[in-house]
Amino acid sequence: MNPRLRRERLALAAAAALLAPAAMAQSATVDAARYVQCQIAARQATLRGVQERGELTARQAASDQLRASDERARSAVDAAFAGCGHTASALGAYAHRHAAEIEAWLQAHPEQRQALDGLRAQIETQASQVRPATSTVN
């Protein structure tokens, strides 16, 4: 298994373990297709947030502007999950219990896997460009 995917699953599993009781009721209505749809929406919101942070960092924005951008990004991701009718914790619980089902669905729908992978790559690229710049900001 891809080490990055393993880390993502472990993080989701940890969150799911902490929030499982609240997530159980919502996760019953999730299936692999819905899970992937929600992940794509959340990654799109994440990408927009990382891009905004990069733009602010390039302009040497004040720390309060950076914090506000981060909060907008978190809210956008939460809204993406809410728009799917689920919380991040419910989807994390689902992913933990149904990893094989999700993987099988993605194998049957390569365009969706490509969308997820493409968004992940874009997020990583944007984030790697922001990190060096933020390390010099005091």
N, C-alpha and C positions, 0 to 999 in steps of 0.2 A: 504494500500500500504506500502511496505517496506520503512522505513525511509531513508535508504541509497539510494534506487532507487529514492525516492522523491527528495532528495538533488541533485542527479545527474541530474534529469530532470529540477529542478529549475535552476541549473547552466547552463545547455544547453539552457534553455529558455531565460535566461538573455543574454547570448552570441548571441542567435538568434535574440533577439529584437534589439540589437545594430547593428548587421550585416545583418539584413533581406533583405534590398534592393539588396545587392550584392549576397546574397545567393539564392534569388528567382529563378534566371535563372538556376542555377545548380541543385537545389533541385527538379525540375520538372522531371528529369530523374532517380530519386532515387525511389526504392520500398523497402519493408520491408526486402526482402532477401538480397538486395545489402547493405542496411543499416547495417544489422547484420554482413555480410561479412566484411565490412569496420571496424566495431567495433572490431571484432575478430583480424583483422590485427593490428589495433592500440593498442589493449591491449597486443598483443604479443610483439610489439615494446616497450611498456611501461614496461612490465615485464623484458625484457632484460636490459633496462635502470636502473631499480630498482636493479636488480641483480648486475650490474656493480658497481653501487653506493655502494652497500653493501660490495662488494669485496674491493673497494678502501677505504672505511671507516674502514674495518677490518685491513687493512694494514696501517692505519693512514696516508693516502695520503694527500698531501698538498692541500690547498683550491683551488688553480688554477687547479689542476687535477680534483677535484670534480666539479668545474664549467664547465670544458671542458666535463666531463662525462654527466653532466646535459644537456649541449647544444647538444651533440651527441644524447641523448635520445629524446630531443624535435624535432630535425631534423628527427630522425627515425620515430617518430609518424607522423609528417607532411608528410613524404615520404609515409607512409602507407596509409594515406588518399589520397594523390595525386595518388598513384598507383591504387586506386579505382576510380579515376577520379572525386573526390570531395574534398572539403575543410571541415575541422572540423565544420566551421560555417554553411555550407550548410547542413551537416548532422544533426547538432543541430536544425536547422530550420525545417528540415523534421521530426525529432523525436518529436518536440514540436507539430506539426500539425497532426501527424499520430501515436500518442502513442498507441491508441487502435488497429490500424492495425498491428503495430509491435508486440504488446502483443499477438494478435490472431495468427500471423505467428509463434511466438515462441512457443505457445501452440501446434501448429500443427507440430513443428519441435523440439521436446525435446532435441535432440542431440546438436542442436545449442545453446539452452538455457544452456545446461550443459557446453558447451565450454565457453560461456560468463561467467557463474557463476564460473567455475573453474579458469579461468584466473583472474577474480576479486579477488577470494580468495587467489590465489598465490601472486598477487600484494600486497594485504593487509598484508599477512604474511611476505613477504620480506620487505615491508615498515616498519612494526612494529619492525622488527629486526634492521633496519637501524636507526630509530629514536632515540632509547636510546643511540646508539653509537655516533650519531652526536651531541647529546646534551652535550657531554663531550668534543667535539673537539672545540678548540678556534680559 
